[in-house]
């Protein structure tokens, strides 16, 4: 019975160590991108806040327009509303095209960046060119 408990304890300890190693490997692989993820998160929050502020301003202005247009001729009111709707549609299309342009430019910037230091490759054999692993070579080897 004690042997079974010891075996179970050993296997759970080994499994816990395996999961801990996997977790540390994931944290290490995500580490170089942490700054970039934080920057994207901050930019997302900024854009969402700016969008909310713009929407609030649109709502406020539309209420003011409704108040101002309430006392005018009905035909003039209809023409003005149609003009506003057309302008709104054109601005939305421009906004979408500008967002797409920003996305493509950001992708270009990210793709042109030099890769950061990769800790996995730092001590890998053959990682630093023709002199890689020379410390571990035997003096008589001519590779």
Buried (B, 14 or more C-beta within 10 A) or exposed (E): EEEEEEEEEEEEEEEEEEEEEEEEEEEEEEEEEEEEEEEEEEEEEEEEEEEEEEEEEEEEEEEEBEEEBEEEEEEEBEEBEEEBEEEEEEEEEEEEEEEEEEEEEEEEEEEEEEEEEEEEEEEEEEEEEEEEEEEEEEEEEEE
